[in-house]
Amino acid sequence: MKGISQEDKNPSNVVHYAGCQAAVVLHERFLSTEQIADGLGVEMERLAPDDCCGGVEDPPNFFSGIVAPLRIIDLAGEHQLVTSCLSCLANLRGAFNRMEQNPETRRRAIFSMQVVGYEAPESTSARHLLDLLAEQNLAQLIDTRKTTDLDDFPVALYYGCRKAELAAGTAAELELSLEQAGAQIVPFPDAESCCGAPKGYGNGLPGGKGQEVLKKAAQTGAQAVVTVCGMCQANLEKQQTDLLVIPFLQLMAVSLGMADPKVWLKKFDSVEGG
């Protein structure tokens, strides 16, 4: 196994895989995600910060769809693996399930991973970071520790098409957390529609469905689209829009006094989006 060494073992036994969009395109947000989680009591070791799980390859080949995501799982070893990207999470779980369900896929995966120095994992604990926080009563933490009220700041909470990857009670906890922070969650019928990534994220493409998602969000009266997926965040943030597109935890950081609202509650242009 290629897991983190015992001497470097994190007390919380959690490793964080942010995915290539957060680590490369959205580097500031990637770093702040870890800092905010630490402030909420979840200490994490950073895992494979520049590596892609293969989810941006469309259509996927055997390496991007099987080997690359299984490598991330193997790197985590016996540690709790969390990711802040629903697209990454779907790819990690999907690769493992396809290997489990198909003996030929397992045979090829074992051989291919051995060639590059890894082992096909026997299990996976991959889950979303927000699932872990939701289990620790995130809404109550926000309510008791907030220092800045969001003053009915209108937001459209956008899950994207991978919402089913979240644990059953997480969505309700996230919505309650936003309310405790003082945000106003506007009804958004397209909260689970697809943003078009990764096709919408590719060079030379017109943005996939991202512009349509933002257009409909603007029609609700929202001033911000709050995301829970790194791929969605990267795809929406690069679009031309007057809306703020901000990850869920960054908005919570404003409420907790960990981030200056004058900086974080304004449109943020990523390297590729700006």
Buried (B, 14 or more C-beta within 10 A) or exposed (E): EEBBEEEEBBEBEBBBBBBBBBBBBBBEBBBBBBEBBEBBEBBBBBBBBEBBBBBBBEEBEEBBBBBBBBBBBBBBBEBBBBBBBBBBBBBBBBBBEBBEEEEEBBEBBBEBBEEEEBBBBEEBBBBBBBBBBBEEBBBEBBBEBBEBEBEEBBBBBBBBBBBEBBBEEBBEBBBBBBBBBBBBBBEBEBBBBBBBBBBBBBEEEEBBBBBBBBEBBBEBEBBBBBBBBBBBBBBBBBBEBEBBBBBBBBBBBBBBEBBEBEEBBEBBEBEBBE
